[in-house]
Amino acid sequence: MELFYADLSPYARKVRVVIEEKGLAGKVTQIPVNPYEIPDALSSANPLSKVPTLVLDDGRALFDSPLICEYLDASFGGPSLLPARGEARWSVLRRQAIANGILDAAFNIACEINRREANERSEKWVKHWVAAIKRAVDALEAEIGDWPDDVDLAAIATGCALGYLDVRIKDLLDWRKGRPTLAGWYEVFSRRPSMAATKPKI
């Protein structure tokens, strides 16, 4: 298998953390790309030219990080990261959705600030996305103390989302302030070998 990824992409990082947690590093060739340059190898596999894109051994390509993560979890051995059924499954998917929402808002802010000309940026939308992130991390602060100790897709998504906040919008939002439980959880989770191995090189 081949994984197209970008070092700063939090979506790709989620997949890379899953690869590490599932013990699949030797089965997946990881290929760094700049998706904005629309490289031929990526765009031929994924017409959207987005990362992450996972090319399977039979040539089929999977894209969208939740899909890739679930495929890797369901298709290979190692620790299960998503329960197969029941309330436990919905709990993981719900918690993962909160983290993915944080990622989406932070990614939108990063694009607005870093990829638009100054006169084209929307302060209104940036404030809107920052407010959404604040509400989401407040929700995590209220509940993360009750999360299970086992690593699952929700924990991975949350760790990658909080790490991305540190990389991209640290000047706009100090997410640790007033959220000691969440900050403590991240301090421990960020030291996992899978997170250390996928930390952006900036």
VMD Tcl script that draws the C-alpha trace (Angstrom):
set ca {
  {0.00 0.00 0.00}
  {1.00 3.60 -0.56}
  {-0.09 6.61 1.45}
  {0.16 10.10 -0.03}
  {0.42 12.62 2.78}
  {1.55 16.14 3.62}
  {3.58 16.67 6.77}
  {1.38 19.51 8.05}
  {-1.94 17.86 7.18}
  {-3.78 16.90 10.38}
  {-6.05 14.65 8.34}
  {-3.07 12.72 7.02}
  {-1.58 12.63 10.49}
  {-4.63 10.78 11.79}
  {-4.06 8.05 9.22}
  {-0.35 7.92 9.97}
  {-1.05 7.54 13.70}
  {-3.44 4.68 12.94}
  {-0.74 3.03 10.83}
  {1.66 3.25 13.78}
  {-0.90 2.06 16.33}
  {-1.88 -0.92 14.17}
  {1.73 -1.93 13.51}
  {1.39 -1.36 9.76}
  {4.44 0.83 9.13}
  {6.16 -1.97 7.22}
  {3.13 -2.49 4.97}
  {2.54 1.12 3.92}
  {4.95 3.21 1.86}
  {4.42 6.83 2.92}
  {4.95 9.37 0.15}
  {5.12 13.08 1.05}
  {3.51 15.41 -1.50}
  {2.27 18.97 -1.83}
  {-1.36 18.50 -2.87}
  {-1.65 22.14 -3.97}
  {0.84 21.44 -6.73}
  {-1.49 18.67 -8.00}
  {1.26 16.09 -8.53}
  {0.46 13.51 -11.20}
  {0.88 10.51 -8.90}
  {-1.64 11.91 -6.44}
  {-4.17 13.29 -8.90}
  {-4.21 10.04 -10.89}
  {-5.09 8.16 -7.70}
  {-7.42 10.83 -6.32}
  {-8.97 13.31 -8.79}
  {-9.51 15.72 -5.90}
  {-5.72 15.87 -5.34}
  {-6.21 15.74 -1.58}
  {-4.33 14.07 1.22}
  {-4.50 11.60 2.71}
  {-4.95 9.16 -0.17}
  {-4.31 5.47 0.38}
  {-3.61 3.33 -2.69}
  {-4.32 -0.33 -2.01}
  {-2.29 -3.21 -3.37}
  {-4.94 -3.88 -6.04}
  {-4.70 -0.29 -7.30}
  {-7.90 1.03 -5.76}
  {-7.58 4.30 -3.89}
  {-9.31 5.39 -0.70}
  {-9.56 9.01 0.36}
  {-11.09 10.92 3.27}
  {-9.36 10.29 6.56}
  {-12.29 8.73 8.49}
  {-12.77 6.20 5.67}
  {-9.08 5.32 5.50}
  {-8.79 5.00 9.28}
  {-11.82 2.73 9.49}
  {-10.56 0.62 6.58}
  {-7.17 0.11 8.20}
  {-8.75 -0.73 11.53}
  {-11.21 -3.24 10.05}
  {-8.83 -4.88 7.59}
  {-5.81 -5.67 9.74}
  {-5.02 -7.18 13.11}
  {-3.71 -5.39 16.13}
  {-5.70 -3.40 18.65}
  {-9.24 -2.50 17.56}
  {-9.74 1.26 17.35}
  {-13.48 1.25 16.60}
  {-16.01 -1.12 18.17}
  {-17.94 -3.13 15.60}
  {-21.39 -2.36 16.94}
  {-23.52 -1.03 19.74}
  {-23.36 2.01 21.95}
  {-19.57 1.87 22.23}
  {-19.27 2.33 18.45}
  {-21.57 5.35 18.38}
  {-19.70 6.89 21.30}
  {-16.38 6.66 19.45}
  {-17.88 8.05 16.24}
  {-19.55 10.92 18.10}
  {-16.33 11.87 19.89}
  {-14.41 11.56 16.65}
  {-16.89 13.93 14.99}
  {-16.16 16.63 17.58}
  {-12.44 16.35 16.88}
  {-12.98 16.36 13.12}
  {-15.08 19.50 13.48}
  {-12.22 21.19 15.32}
  {-9.87 20.14 12.54}
  {-12.18 21.49 9.85}
  {-12.54 24.87 11.56}
  {-8.80 25.16 12.23}
  {-7.97 24.14 8.66}
  {-10.37 26.80 7.34}
  {-8.67 29.41 9.49}
  {-5.23 28.34 8.29}
  {-6.34 28.58 4.65}
  {-7.96 31.96 5.24}
  {-4.87 33.41 6.88}
  {-2.09 31.69 4.93}
  {-3.51 31.27 1.43}
  {-5.61 34.38 0.86}
  {-4.32 37.86 0.17}
  {-4.74 40.19 3.13}
  {-7.48 42.19 1.41}
  {-9.44 39.00 0.67}
  {-9.49 37.56 4.18}
  {-12.72 37.48 6.16}
  {-12.31 38.46 9.81}
  {-15.96 37.55 10.33}
  {-15.41 33.93 9.26}
  {-12.19 33.60 11.24}
  {-14.03 34.73 14.38}
  {-16.85 32.30 13.58}
  {-14.45 29.35 13.30}
  {-12.49 30.35 16.41}
  {-15.75 30.51 18.39}
  {-16.71 27.05 17.14}
  {-13.35 25.65 18.24}
  {-13.73 27.24 21.68}
  {-17.13 25.63 22.16}
  {-15.79 22.28 21.02}
  {-12.74 22.27 23.30}
  {-15.00 23.37 26.18}
  {-17.16 20.31 25.46}
  {-14.06 18.11 25.44}
  {-12.89 19.60 28.73}
  {-16.24 18.67 30.29}
  {-16.20 15.05 29.19}
  {-12.67 13.87 28.46}
  {-12.10 12.83 32.06}
  {-14.73 10.13 31.50}
  {-13.19 8.78 28.28}
  {-11.95 5.18 28.29}
  {-8.23 4.61 28.71}
  {-7.95 2.51 25.55}
  {-6.81 4.29 22.40}
  {-9.52 4.56 19.76}
  {-10.23 6.59 16.62}
  {-11.75 9.38 18.71}
  {-8.65 9.74 20.85}
  {-6.43 9.77 17.76}
  {-8.56 12.41 16.05}
  {-8.59 14.52 19.21}
  {-4.84 14.31 19.69}
  {-4.22 15.31 16.08}
  {-6.74 18.16 16.31}
  {-5.17 19.64 19.43}
  {-1.71 19.27 17.95}
  {-2.86 21.11 14.84}
  {-4.20 23.99 16.96}
  {-0.70 24.37 18.38}
  {0.84 24.41 14.91}
  {-1.59 26.62 13.03}
  {-3.61 28.96 15.25}
  {-1.64 29.24 18.48}
  {-1.64 33.03 18.18}
  {-5.44 33.13 17.90}
  {-6.40 30.64 20.58}
  {-4.71 29.31 23.71}
  {-6.86 26.19 23.95}
  {-5.15 25.04 27.17}
  {-6.22 28.12 29.14}
  {-9.03 27.21 31.52}
  {-9.05 23.58 30.32}
  {-6.66 21.73 32.65}
  {-8.20 18.28 32.18}
  {-7.98 18.45 28.41}
  {-4.46 19.87 28.56}
  {-3.37 17.09 30.91}
  {-4.89 14.43 28.67}
  {-3.09 15.83 25.63}
  {0.21 16.06 27.49}
  {0.08 12.32 28.09}
  {-1.37 11.34 24.70}
  {1.10 13.43 22.71}
  {3.95 11.36 24.17}
  {2.71 8.15 22.57}
  {5.23 6.75 20.07}
  {2.67 7.06 17.28}
  {2.23 10.76 17.95}
  {5.96 11.39 18.28}
  {6.63 9.57 15.00}
  {4.10 11.72 13.13}
  {4.78 15.11 14.68}
  {5.04 17.79 11.95}
  {8.62 18.75 11.18}
  {8.42 22.50 11.67}
}
mol new
graphics top color blue
foreach p $ca { graphics top sphere $p radius 0.5 }
foreach p [lrange $ca 0 end-1] q [lrange $ca 1 end] { graphics top cylinder $p $q radius 0.2 }
display resetview
